[in-house]
Amino acid sequence: NVLWRTPLPAGHSSPVLTQDRIFLTGYDEQNMLVFGLDRSSGKLLWRREIARPRKEELHKANSPASPSPVTDGKNLYVFFTDYGMMCFDLDGKERWRTPLGPFNNPFGMGASPILAEDKVLQICDAESGSFFVALDKNNGKLKWRVERPEYTRGFSTPILYRPKSGELQVIISGSLQLTAYSVATGKEVWWTRGSTWQMKSTPVLGENTIYVHGWAGGADEGQQENVPPFEEVLKTKDANKDGKLSPEETGDDKIQKDWKSFDLDRDGFLGERDWRFYRSRRAAQNAVLAFRLGGEGDLTEKNFLWRYQKALPNVPSPLLYQNVLYLMKEGGVLTALDASTGAVLKQARLQGALGDYFASPVAADGKVFTVSHEGKVTVLKPGKDWEILSVNEMGDDCNAAPPIAD
């Protein structure tokens, strides 16, 4: 049932759609790439090449074109790890560009821009220098910027939420905390704690509930370890009494081997901030958390509903469809949870599509669709006893969640 197929250069971003066009990004060794295609035929209408001014460090599973573009139907907004934000009209004419970065993220960036009111919003969380920025969508000029020094590397795209009474909010799943900001001003409105330290998937909104999923290595629960406070460590490890630790002073092979993960500001030493984040990471728990929506300030305990900690995905975001929450884990393990209670309804492997998964599941027209890294698209009948309807082989690797047309 393939209608058309169009070869394009590499890229991990999802396509975005208007009524008659498809837009997506890619890259080659020298350039950042932006494409416009005809939706009915797949014909390439235009291609823009923008020289890469830098080449940021990347995880082997990441790419220079992982953030997906966003469009309001009049213009296209793209964010590149190796530059920042750019805007094009739908015919590919560049309207403006705003540099952001460079970024101190050893895995590269992954969060996509979103549009809200007259702003294009971009989260830029990294090991140091994390910030959240709102640019004027018409000219790229700064509307507001929020510094986020208590957050490290993150890859989760923000979502929008409008309370029954109140102004539009933007919600970010960051290290150790979910935070809602005012779209108008960037002011922090409410937050929940308890997330793990490296967030990749996007939070999911229900009618009165928000679901937050995070997995950052180790067992299902996390990488728990009893790490003593910094002041105690200094008493026994800080040989030259300079208030910080060199790699040799730690005396820890694990820390020395993965030094870049501990030395967040890249100054060659572990200071108080570095150690505090190390302790936080080793105390964090992987989980899906459900919170009731509504309120201001710290809602962690007041609004907590349930927690689930088994068979958690690494990258894919959960899918909420018809009051069932789906989790798509590598190895083809699909778990359906009761969205109200977190109880497991069904857990099984997608036979015929058992590989790795980076793309998030999507749903439409009474069906759920999953896409494996190997390019196998599984179509499912949804529900508490979900069933596989078909498995389609696309013949190419895929890391991008598919958009739904019409």
VMD Tcl script that draws the C-alpha trace (Angstrom):
set ca {
  {0.00 0.00 0.00}
  {2.97 2.37 -0.45}
  {1.78 5.42 -2.39}
  {5.22 6.88 -3.05}
  {8.80 6.78 -1.79}
  {11.36 9.63 -1.88}
  {15.07 9.12 -1.09}
  {16.51 11.75 1.25}
  {19.73 12.28 3.24}
  {19.98 11.09 6.85}
  {18.12 12.65 9.77}
  {16.20 11.55 12.86}
  {13.56 14.30 12.88}
  {9.88 13.60 12.31}
  {8.16 15.12 9.26}
  {5.60 17.87 9.84}
  {2.61 18.49 7.59}
  {0.51 21.25 6.13}
  {-2.49 20.61 3.89}
  {-0.37 20.08 0.79}
  {3.26 19.85 1.93}
  {5.68 17.87 4.08}
  {8.70 19.43 5.78}
  {11.65 17.75 7.45}
  {15.33 18.23 8.23}
  {18.50 16.26 7.57}
  {22.24 16.64 7.40}
  {25.39 15.69 5.54}
  {29.04 16.04 6.50}
  {29.16 19.78 5.76}
  {25.58 21.02 5.86}
  {22.35 21.24 7.80}
  {19.47 20.45 5.43}
  {15.81 21.49 5.22}
  {13.35 19.97 2.73}
  {9.91 20.79 1.38}
  {7.98 18.01 -0.40}
  {4.64 17.78 -2.17}
  {2.32 15.76 0.07}
  {0.38 14.01 -2.67}
  {3.35 12.83 -4.75}
  {6.43 13.03 -2.49}
  {8.13 15.24 -5.08}
  {11.00 17.30 -3.65}
  {9.92 20.93 -4.08}
  {12.94 22.57 -2.47}
  {16.09 21.83 -0.50}
  {18.11 24.29 1.55}
  {21.73 23.70 2.58}
  {23.11 25.67 5.53}
  {26.81 25.23 6.28}
  {27.41 23.70 9.72}
  {29.33 26.33 11.73}
  {30.30 23.69 14.31}
  {29.96 19.96 14.90}
  {28.64 19.24 18.37}
  {29.43 16.08 20.29}
  {26.80 13.37 19.74}
  {25.77 10.04 21.17}
  {26.11 7.26 18.59}
  {22.29 6.97 18.47}
  {21.78 10.71 17.97}
  {22.17 12.87 14.86}
  {22.73 16.55 13.99}
  {19.11 16.61 12.78}
  {17.16 15.00 15.63}
  {14.88 17.91 16.65}
  {11.75 17.97 14.48}
  {10.61 21.17 12.76}
  {7.33 22.90 13.58}
  {5.00 24.88 11.32}
  {2.04 27.21 11.81}
  {0.93 26.68 8.20}
  {2.60 29.92 7.12}
  {6.21 29.46 8.15}
  {8.57 26.66 9.15}
  {10.79 26.76 12.26}
  {13.80 24.46 12.64}
  {16.36 23.96 15.40}
  {19.79 22.50 14.69}
  {22.29 21.34 17.32}
  {25.10 22.87 15.26}
  {23.56 26.34 14.95}
  {20.31 27.25 16.70}
  {16.93 28.39 15.38}
  {16.00 29.23 11.78}
  {12.76 30.24 10.08}
  {11.72 29.66 6.45}
  {8.56 30.41 4.54}
  {6.78 27.43 2.99}
  {8.63 27.93 -0.30}
  {12.00 27.63 1.41}
  {12.94 31.32 1.61}
  {14.87 32.04 4.77}
  {13.16 34.66 6.96}
  {15.49 34.83 9.96}
  {18.05 32.92 11.99}
  {19.01 33.15 15.66}
  {22.18 31.40 16.90}
  {21.96 29.40 20.14}
  {24.73 27.49 21.84}
  {27.23 25.89 21.64}
  {25.88 23.34 24.09}
  {27.68 21.36 26.77}
  {25.74 18.15 26.11}
  {27.84 15.00 25.53}
  {24.93 13.28 23.77}
  {23.91 16.23 21.58}
  {20.54 17.95 21.60}
  {17.19 16.29 20.93}
  {14.25 18.48 22.01}
  {12.15 20.00 19.23}
  {10.83 23.59 19.06}
  {7.14 24.21 19.67}
  {4.89 27.17 18.84}
  {2.71 28.97 21.36}
  {0.89 32.24 20.78}
  {3.43 34.47 18.97}
  {6.47 32.59 20.22}
  {8.69 29.71 19.20}
  {9.88 27.91 22.36}
  {13.09 25.89 22.69}
  {14.46 24.03 25.69}
  {18.26 23.75 25.77}
  {19.20 21.59 28.77}
  {22.84 20.49 29.04}
  {25.45 19.56 31.66}
  {25.97 23.27 32.32}
  {24.42 26.47 31.01}
  {20.89 25.04 30.64}
  {18.20 27.52 29.57}
  {14.68 27.81 28.14}
  {14.08 30.47 25.50}
  {11.11 32.12 23.79}
  {11.74 33.85 20.46}
  {9.38 36.09 18.51}
  {8.16 33.82 15.72}
  {8.03 36.75 13.28}
  {11.63 37.95 13.59}
  {13.56 35.61 15.90}
  {14.16 38.27 18.55}
  {14.27 37.28 22.21}
  {10.96 37.47 24.10}
  {12.28 35.94 27.33}
  {14.91 33.54 28.57}
  {14.90 31.41 31.72}
  {18.19 30.08 33.11}
  {18.00 26.49 34.45}
  {21.22 25.89 36.45}
  {19.68 23.01 38.42}
  {19.03 20.94 35.30}
  {21.51 18.85 33.33}
  {21.27 17.08 29.97}
  {17.72 16.63 28.69}
  {16.08 15.69 25.40}
  {12.35 15.99 26.08}
  {10.22 18.24 23.87}
  {7.91 20.54 25.89}
  {4.11 20.35 25.71}
  {1.38 22.98 26.11}
  {-1.34 23.02 28.77}
  {-4.14 25.51 29.38}
  {-5.86 25.21 32.77}
  {-9.63 25.65 32.95}
  {-8.94 29.08 34.40}
  {-5.61 30.73 33.78}
  {-3.06 31.47 31.11}
  {-1.36 29.07 28.71}
  {1.47 27.05 30.23}
  {4.40 25.14 28.75}
  {5.52 21.99 30.57}
  {9.08 20.66 30.49}
  {10.25 17.25 31.63}
  {13.74 17.97 32.97}
  {16.25 16.22 35.19}
  {14.62 15.27 38.51}
  {11.65 17.61 38.00}
  {8.66 18.38 35.77}
  {8.14 22.14 35.52}
  {5.36 24.34 34.11}
  {6.12 27.88 32.95}
  {3.91 30.75 31.85}
  {4.08 31.06 28.06}
  {3.57 34.82 28.37}
  {6.40 35.55 30.79}
  {8.51 32.43 31.40}
  {7.59 32.51 35.10}
  {7.63 29.15 36.89}
  {4.04 28.20 37.84}
  {4.17 24.66 39.32}
  {6.38 21.61 39.46}
  {6.56 17.98 40.51}
  {9.66 16.18 41.74}
  {10.58 12.50 41.52}
  {11.62 12.20 37.86}
  {14.85 10.48 36.95}
  {17.89 12.54 35.96}
  {18.01 12.18 32.15}
  {14.65 12.75 30.50}
  {14.13 11.81 26.86}
  {10.42 11.16 26.36}
  {7.72 13.81 26.19}
  {5.15 14.08 29.00}
  {1.60 13.12 28.04}
  {-1.60 14.96 28.94}
  {-4.89 13.31 29.84}
  {-8.10 15.16 30.62}
  {-7.13 15.82 34.25}
  {-3.83 13.94 34.51}
  {-0.25 14.28 33.29}
  {1.98 11.23 32.78}
  {5.77 11.59 33.07}
  {8.08 8.80 31.93}
  {11.84 8.64 32.40}
  {14.54 5.98 32.12}
  {18.24 6.77 32.60}
  {20.06 3.45 32.68}
  {20.54 0.64 35.15}
  {17.75 -1.68 36.23}
  {14.09 -0.77 35.87}
  {14.23 1.22 39.09}
  {17.47 3.10 38.23}
  {21.13 3.22 39.24}
  {20.76 3.53 43.00}
  {23.94 3.93 45.00}
  {24.64 5.35 48.45}
  {26.85 8.37 47.68}
  {28.11 10.37 50.70}
  {27.82 14.19 50.85}
  {30.59 16.26 49.26}
  {31.88 17.64 52.55}
  {32.42 14.12 53.87}
  {34.26 13.04 50.71}
  {36.57 16.06 50.87}
  {37.72 15.07 54.38}
  {39.20 11.81 53.11}
  {39.87 12.43 49.40}
  {40.95 16.08 49.00}
  {44.69 15.57 49.44}
  {45.74 19.15 48.57}
  {42.79 20.74 50.43}
  {41.71 22.90 47.49}
  {38.00 22.15 47.97}
  {37.64 20.01 44.86}
  {38.63 16.59 43.57}
  {40.98 15.71 40.74}
  {40.51 12.37 38.95}
  {43.40 10.89 40.92}
  {42.01 12.10 44.25}
  {38.70 10.29 43.73}
  {40.48 6.93 43.75}
  {37.44 5.57 41.91}
  {38.02 3.68 38.63}
  {34.37 4.08 37.66}
  {34.47 7.85 38.01}
  {37.81 8.15 36.23}
  {36.67 5.97 33.32}
  {33.53 8.05 32.73}
  {34.97 11.38 33.86}
  {32.96 13.50 31.41}
  {29.71 12.31 32.96}
  {30.82 13.57 36.37}
  {32.80 16.74 35.52}
  {29.79 18.67 34.26}
  {31.47 22.04 33.64}
  {34.56 20.43 32.05}
  {37.06 22.20 34.34}
  {39.03 19.04 35.13}
  {37.79 18.77 38.72}
  {34.72 17.66 40.65}
  {33.29 20.58 42.59}
  {30.28 20.80 44.89}
  {27.79 21.11 42.01}
  {29.28 18.15 40.16}
  {29.08 15.96 43.26}
  {25.57 17.10 44.14}
  {24.33 16.03 40.73}
  {26.21 12.74 41.04}
  {24.39 12.06 44.33}
  {21.04 13.07 42.79}
  {21.54 10.78 39.81}
  {22.32 7.84 42.04}
  {19.22 8.54 44.15}
  {16.86 9.00 41.18}
  {14.35 6.34 40.18}
  {13.20 5.37 36.71}
  {9.40 5.37 36.49}
  {6.17 6.41 34.87}
  {4.55 8.90 37.25}
  {0.94 10.12 37.11}
  {-0.08 13.45 38.66}
  {-3.43 15.19 38.84}
  {-3.42 18.53 37.00}
  {-4.22 21.79 38.73}
  {-2.56 24.05 41.26}
  {0.56 26.14 41.82}
  {3.92 25.58 43.47}
  {5.20 22.14 44.49}
  {2.48 19.61 43.62}
  {4.61 16.48 44.12}
  {2.78 15.04 47.10}
  {-0.54 16.85 46.80}
  {-1.25 15.75 43.22}
  {0.53 12.37 43.03}
  {-1.66 9.52 41.73}
  {0.46 6.45 40.91}
  {3.88 5.12 39.89}
  {4.90 2.25 37.57}
  {8.49 0.96 37.36}
  {8.73 -2.19 35.23}
  {9.52 -2.80 31.53}
  {10.19 0.89 30.96}
  {11.20 2.21 27.53}
  {14.46 4.08 27.06}
  {13.53 6.77 24.51}
  {9.91 6.42 23.21}
  {7.26 8.57 24.85}
  {4.13 6.94 26.25}
  {0.93 6.99 24.21}
  {-2.43 7.73 25.83}
  {-5.34 6.45 23.75}
  {-8.88 5.62 24.88}
  {-7.84 5.66 28.58}
  {-5.03 3.16 28.02}
  {-1.38 4.20 28.43}
  {1.01 2.32 26.10}
  {4.76 1.90 26.70}
  {6.98 0.78 23.80}
  {10.22 -0.81 25.04}
  {13.22 -2.07 23.06}
  {12.96 -5.76 22.26}
  {9.44 -5.15 21.01}
  {7.84 -5.21 24.49}
  {4.51 -3.36 24.50}
  {2.83 -2.69 27.84}
  {-0.73 -1.40 28.23}
  {-1.55 0.29 31.55}
  {-4.88 1.40 32.94}
  {-4.44 5.17 32.71}
  {-6.49 5.72 35.87}
  {-4.61 3.34 38.16}
  {-1.34 2.30 36.50}
  {-2.37 -1.37 36.66}
  {-0.97 -3.60 33.90}
  {-3.65 -4.63 31.41}
  {-1.44 -6.55 28.98}
  {2.27 -6.95 28.34}
  {3.70 -8.93 25.42}
  {6.23 -8.75 22.60}
  {5.34 -7.55 19.12}
  {6.10 -10.73 17.23}
  {7.71 -9.82 13.92}
  {9.04 -6.50 15.27}
  {11.34 -7.34 18.17}
  {14.14 -4.82 17.58}
  {15.09 -1.52 19.16}
  {12.66 1.40 19.41}
  {13.34 5.12 19.31}
  {10.10 6.34 17.68}
  {7.13 6.97 19.96}
  {3.88 5.08 19.29}
  {1.00 7.07 17.79}
  {-2.72 6.41 17.33}
  {-5.54 7.37 14.98}
  {-8.63 5.91 13.35}
  {-9.08 3.28 16.04}
  {-5.54 1.90 15.63}
  {-2.15 2.15 17.34}
  {1.02 2.35 15.24}
  {4.56 1.55 16.40}
  {7.77 1.90 14.37}
  {10.92 -0.04 15.21}
  {14.47 1.15 14.52}
  {14.62 -1.50 11.79}
  {11.65 0.13 10.07}
  {8.93 -2.35 10.97}
  {5.57 -0.66 11.39}
  {3.17 -2.63 13.57}
  {-0.55 -1.82 13.39}
  {-2.52 -2.79 16.50}
  {-6.11 -3.02 17.59}
  {-6.05 -0.94 20.80}
  {-7.47 -1.81 24.19}
  {-6.76 -3.71 27.37}
  {-6.25 -6.87 25.30}
  {-4.56 -5.27 22.30}
  {-3.95 -7.35 19.18}
  {-1.50 -7.16 16.26}
  {-3.33 -6.51 12.99}
  {-0.27 -6.38 10.70}
  {3.48 -5.77 10.54}
  {4.75 -3.73 7.59}
  {8.44 -3.64 6.63}
  {9.57 -0.24 5.31}
  {13.06 -1.45 4.43}
  {14.92 1.44 6.09}
  {16.04 2.30 9.62}
  {13.72 4.73 11.42}
  {14.09 6.80 14.59}
  {11.22 9.24 14.01}
  {7.63 9.14 15.23}
  {5.24 9.26 12.26}
  {2.79 12.16 11.99}
  {-0.90 11.53 11.36}
  {-2.41 13.12 8.24}
  {-6.01 14.42 8.12}
}
mol new
graphics top color blue
foreach p $ca { graphics top sphere $p radius 0.5 }
foreach p [lrange $ca 0 end-1] q [lrange $ca 1 end] { graphics top cylinder $p $q radius 0.2 }
display resetview
